[in-house]
Each structure stands twice: as structure tokens, then as C-alpha cells.
Amino acid sequence: MYGVYDFGLMLADRVRTEAYVRALRQAVTPGCTVLEIGSGTGLFAMLARRWGAGRVFAVEVLDTIDLAPEIAEANGLADGIEFIRGFSTRLNLPTRADVLISDLRGTLPLHQMHLPSIIDARERLLAPGGVQIPFQDRIRGSVVEAPSMFRRLQGPWETDRFDIDHAVVRRIAANTWRRWHQDDMGDARSLTSPADWVTIDYTRIRDPHCSGDLRWTVERAGTAHGLNFWFDATLLPGIEYSTSPEAPELVYGNAFFPLERPVEVLEGDEILCSLRADLIGSRYVWTWRTTIQSRRSGPVEYTQSTFYSTPLGRTDVATQESGHAPRLASEGRLLKAALELMDGSRTLEVIADELERVFPGRFNEWDSAIAWVRQLSREYSD
């Protein structure tokens, strides 16, 4: 979950922030309507208003947006900006926006509900021919030798100091990708040139799922430990930045996808990866199938997926089967009762009293009950 600290890191990233500022300055015209999704503390919304936008809608799901009106007021920019806490997919505007700006990415652009949100905003909230920032992202990757990162993921489960076999956990670690920054890379080095995976054109994309093949030829002998991915962003034509490990360090970092086991490779060896990202619910499941034609180790093929990176107990599996007939557990009954009491006729204090009466022992004290109800009201009431 992002907080003030995280938004501060994004703001402090001069390459990223100044590129966005240049793109927004180019896109804003006098009297235009601007929609910002993922506004944080409202910087871009306020700049758009300063540069002559007639109306600005700044949308953010996190409570950092509650700071934005005070910042806008302190800078004489409160008039003409509407700060909205919530999801853009539930938003209706009085008029379509001329400019849509966002940075909902994580380490890679395929992050949580980023693409569905942008697709929805483009289709419902952006005027035909409106400007979108960013315009496109190109995701690229290379094969890397990264012994330190690989040890960080797998090393704790490789040891047998206590005569315990951790093979089960090693399988989970092998199906987990990790963000890393240049400071983490240390002894890492690329064994291949970059290859393109997919290009996301935000003006046209309709499907949040992505898949594609990458092919590399090894350019220097070494040990392949994994695959490193980043993206090259085009905010508007001519305004770009890259999160490549060869570029200046940016806030996003890179994504390290480990191989199941390290493979020794020689110059000229061929490596093929079929990579796909499927949005399931609000999270992406990543699957990478890697084939290495190693003249030193022989042909090697690994199939890995983040689907296998989360332990599932028997109870978890049983409750997720399509034939399962669910019944509310105690916490579900508590939530149901609380929401039903929020009918506009009761205060939060009355609701907390009633929940304490109906669910004795659930809360240690009344202060815990009222705090829980306040959080629920914040999320679900108006």
C-alpha cells in the first residue's frame, strides 16, 4: 500500500517526474478538462490548473488525496480542481476529459488493475481524440548472470544445517519474481542484448492480458540465473524515459525472474522464453517457459509460474472449488451485520454498541469496536 513516503519517492525521481511535467505542459491547452488517475497528493492536477486547464479531476483511492486540497489551497490553485477519493472505474464526469494522465504502474506496467482502469477511462471518460499520458510502454528483457540475487531467493532453502529438506519451499521461491534496483544488482551482468516482449499502446489496448516470445543469443559465456525485465516509456512522442539497468536509476526498479536452476551457457547458445501475464481478479499471474540450448549443460527447459508461488492449504483449495457451497464464517457474519446496520439511520457509536452486543468477545474493548466500524464506514459508506 502506497503512503506519503512512497509518493515522495516518486516525486523525488527527477527523470520520471520532469518527463511527466513536460508531457503535461505540452498537452494542456487553455480551458481544457484534465483527468488524473492515481493522483497521489495532486501535483500534476495542480500544475494542469496553473497552466490554464479549465477543470481538473484528480482521482486517488488512497488517503493521500485528503492532503491535496490543503496543498492546492496553500498554492492558490484550489478553484477548478475536484479531488475525488475512489476508483476511476466508478466515476462519472459531467464532461469528458481532453487530457488523461496517470502513472499506475508498478515495477512493470502490468500491475494490479492498471490496464483495466486505463481502458475504462479511455472508453468512458476521455473525449474522442483526447491526449493520453503515457502514450505507450515497451517491455524488454535480457538474460542475466546474478549469483547474489539468486542466492537471496534460493540460498536460505538450499542449506541443510539442521538436516531438513526444504525442497517444497525451494519450488515456491523458484516461482517468485522480485523487484530489484541497481544497488541490489552488485555482481549481476547481462549475458545477452535486450529483446522486446510486448508494446502496450494505451490509445488502443483492450485486453489486460499479455503474452509473447523472446529470443536471445548468448553474447558472453557465464551462468544464467534468471531474466531481467524493464520498460521504456513514451509519455508523448519525443518525451521518453527508460527503466533499463543501463539508464539512470528510476523509482520503478527492474523485475528479476529466476530460472529454476542456474545454467552454464557459452557464447552463441540460444535461449527462448515464452512469457505471459494473465490478470486474475486484481493480480497478475506470470508464467515463463524458458528453453536453453546450452552446449555446456545440454538442452534445458523450465516452466515456472507465480501461480505456484503462494502456498495453498487443503482448506484454501476446497473453498475455491467451483462446486463449493460457501457459508459465512464468524468474521463474514460480523461484516454482513455491520454493513446492514449502515442504513443511514444509525450513528457509528450505535453500530459499534450493537456489534459488541451481538458478537461478544470479538472486540477487546469498545474503542476497538468503534475504530473497526469507522474504518468500515470509510471504505463502504458515503
N, C-alpha and C positions, 0 to 999 in steps of 0.2 A: 504494500500500500504506500502510495506516494504521500509525502508530507512537505512542510516548508523547506526542510533540508534538501530534499530531492529536487524540488523546483529551483532551489538556489544553485544546485549543481548544474542544472540545465541552463539557467540564466548566465552562469559564470563561464559556460562553454562559448567562447567568443566566436569561434569558427561557425558553429551551428546557429547561434543567436543572431550574429550580424548578417549571416546569409538570409535568415528569415526576415530580418528587418529590411534588407534591400529588396527582397521579393515583395513584401507587403507594401513598401513605399511605391514600388512600380505599379502595383495592382490597384491601389486606392485612387479613386477619382472623386472630385467634389460631389457631395450629396449621395454617394453610393451607399449600399447596405452591405455590411460585413458580418459574417457569421464565423466565430471562432469556436472550435470544438476542442475540449481539453485545455481550457484557458488558464488553469493554474491560479496565479494571482493577478491575471488580467493584463499583462504587459502589452501584448500585441493588440488587444482590444483598445487600450488607451492610446497607443500610437496611431491606430487607424482613425480614431476620433480626432486626435491632434492634427492629422494630415487632411482632414476635411470630410471624412465619412459622415453621412447624414444620420444613419442609425447603425448601432453596433450591438450584436447579441453575443454575449460571452457565456459559454456553457461549460460547466465542470461538475463532475459527480462528487468531488472531494470537498471537504470543508475549507480548503484554502481559498475557495472562491468567496467565502464570507469576509475575507480581508480586502478583497478587490474594491468594494465601494468606498472604503475609507481611503485607500490609496488614490483612487480616482478623485475623490473629494479634495484631498490634500494637494492634488496637482491641477485642480480646476478643470477636470475632464469628466465629471460625473454626469453632466447633461448629455443625453443622447446615447448612453450605454445602458443596456439592461443586462445585469448579471444574473444568471439562471443556474441554480443548483439542480442537477438531474442529468438524465440521459438524453442525448440529442435525438435518439430514436423515438422518444415520447414527446418530442417538441413539435409544436405547430407555430409557425411565424405568421404575422399579419401580412407580410410581403416576402417574396423570395429574395435571397441574398444575391448580390452581384459578385461577392468575393467569399470564398470558403477557405479558411486557413486552419491547419491542425498539425499536431505532432503527437500522434497516439502510438508511436512505435515503442517497442522495447529494444532489446539488443538487435533484433531484426524487425522488419516491417510486419511480419506475420506474428501478431501479438494480440492475444485475447480477442476482443471484439472490434479491433481497429478497422479491418476491411468492411465488415457489415455496417459499421457506423458511417464510414465514408460513402459507401454505396447508397445507403439510405438517404444521407444528407444531399448527395448529388442529385438523386432522383426526386426528392420531395421538397428540399429547402433551397436549392440553388437555381437561380434563373437560367433559362437556356442561354448558352454561350458565356456563362459566368466563369470567372477565373478560379482555378483550384491551386492551392499551395499546400503540399507539394504537388508537382505535376507527375513525376514518376520516380520509382526506385528500382535500381538494378541490383539484384543479389548475386554475389560472386563468391567463389571459394577456391581454396588450394589445399593440397596435401601437405601436412606438416610433420616434422620431427619435433616432438615436445615431451621429452622424458620427465621433466618436473611436473607438468600438468597431469600427465598420465599417472605418475606416482601419487599425485594428490587425490585422484579419483579412485584408483585401484589399489594403491600401496597398502592402506590400512587393512585391507582384506586379504592381502597376499601372504602376510606373515603368519607363522604358526607358533608364536612364542608360548601360547597356552595349549598347544596341541588341539586346536579347534579348527575344523574345516569351515571356512566362510564362503564356499562356492556359491551358495544361494545369494548372498549379498553381492558377490562379485558380478553376478549376472545382472543385478539391478544397477550397479554402478556403471556397467558397460553400456547400458541403455539410457544413460542420463547425459544430456549435453549441459555445458556450463559456460556462463559468460566469463570472459577474461579481458583484462586490459593490458596495455603494453608493459606496464610494470610487472605483470604476472608472467609475461612470456619468457623472460630470462633466457634460457638456453634453447628456446624454440627457434626453428628456421624452416622456411618453405622449401619443399623438395621439388615443387612444380611451379609453373606460371599459373596465374589465376584463370579460371574458367567461369563462364556465365551460367547461372542456373535459370532464373526467371527474371523478367522485367515486368514490374507492376505499373500499368498505366492507369492512374487514378481517374482519368476522364472517361475511361471505357470499361474498367473491370466490373464484372458482375458476379463472379464466383470467388468466395473467400478461400477455397482450397487451391493449392498449387502443387504442381509436380513437374519433374523434368530430369534429364540425364546430364551428367557432367563427365567429361573425358579428359584425362591428363596423361602426359608423358613425363616420366621422371627425368629431371634435369641434373640432379646430383645424387650420388649414392648416399644412403643413410637408412634410418629406421623410421618407417611410417607409424606414427602413433595415433593420428586422427586427421580430421578435416576441419579447416578453419573457414568460417563464413562471415561476410560483412555486406554492407550495401553502399552503393553510390547513389546519392540523392540529387535529383534535378528539381529544384523548387519552382523555377520558371526557366524557360530557355536562356542559357547563359549564366544562370545563378545555381551553382552546384557545390557540393562537398562530398567527401568520401570518408567512411569509417574504416578504410583499409589499414592494415597494420603498417603499411609503408607511408601513410599520411599522418599529419599531426594528430595526437591523441584527442578523441572526442568522448563525450559523456556516455555514448551507447556501448562501447566496447565491441568485442567480437564474440562469435559463438564457436566453441570447440566441441565437435562431435567425435568422441573417441572411437577407435577401432576396438573390436572385441579383444584382440591381442595385437601387439606390435608385429610388424612385418618388415624384414630387411629387404630393401629394394636397390636395384642398380640403375644407373643412367640408361635411359631407353625403355625401361619397363612401362607397361601400360596399366592405367588404373581407371576403372569406370565406376561411377556411383549413380544409382537411381534414387533420387531424393524426393519425398513427398511430404506435404504438410496438410493435414485434414483437420478442419475446425469441428470439434465435437463439443457441443454445448458452448461454453465460453473459453475453452482451452484448445490449443493445437496439439495433435498427436503427430509426432515426427517419425518418419520411417526412412532409414538409409540402408540400402543394399549395396555393398561395396565388393567389387571383384578386382583382384590384384594379380596381374600376370607377372609374378616375380621369378626371375631367372635364378635367384639365390634360394628362395624358400619354396618355389613351386607355386602353382596356382592356388590362390586363397580366396574364399568367398564368405562374407559375413552378412547376416541380416539382423539389423538392430532396430529397435523402436522404443520411443518413450512410453508406449503402452505398457511395456514390461518394467518400467522404472518405479512404479508405485505398488507396494505390497498390497495384495488383496486377500483378506482372510475369508474363511468359508462363509461367514455371515455376510460379508460385503458382497460376495458373488451371488449368494442366494437372494438377497434383497434387490439385486439389479436384474435378475432374470425377467424376461418379458411376461412370463406366466405367474410371477409372484403377485399375490393379493395383499397389498400393504395395509397395515393398521398403525395408527398413530401411537408412538411411544410417549412416555411421560412428557418429554420436552416438546414434542409436537402438540400434545393436548394443551400444554401451557401456552404455546404460541397461538394456537387456534382460539383459545379463550380470550387472550389479551386482544387480539385483533377484532374479535366480535364485540368486545366491550368498547372499542373505539368507534362509537356510532355518532359522535357529536354531542352526546347528552351528558357525558361524564368527564370530570377532570382527571388529570393524571394521578392525583392523590387518591381519588376514589377508586380508580382502576387498580392501583398498587395495593390498596386495602383489600379489595375483593380478591385479587390473586393470592395475597397472603392467606386469606381465609380458606380459599378453595384448594390451595396447594401448600398445606402446612409443611414446613421443613425445607421447602425449595430455596428460600432466601434466609440467610443468616440473620438479617435484621431488616427493618423497614427501609433504611437508606439504600440497601442493595436492591430492594424491590422497586423503589421509585427510580433509581438510576437505570435499571433494566428497562422499565416502561418508557422512560424518557428517550433512551436510545431507539426503542421500537417506534416511538412516535416520530422521531427524527427521520427514520428510514421509510415509514409507510403512511404517515398522515399528512394532511395539508392544512 
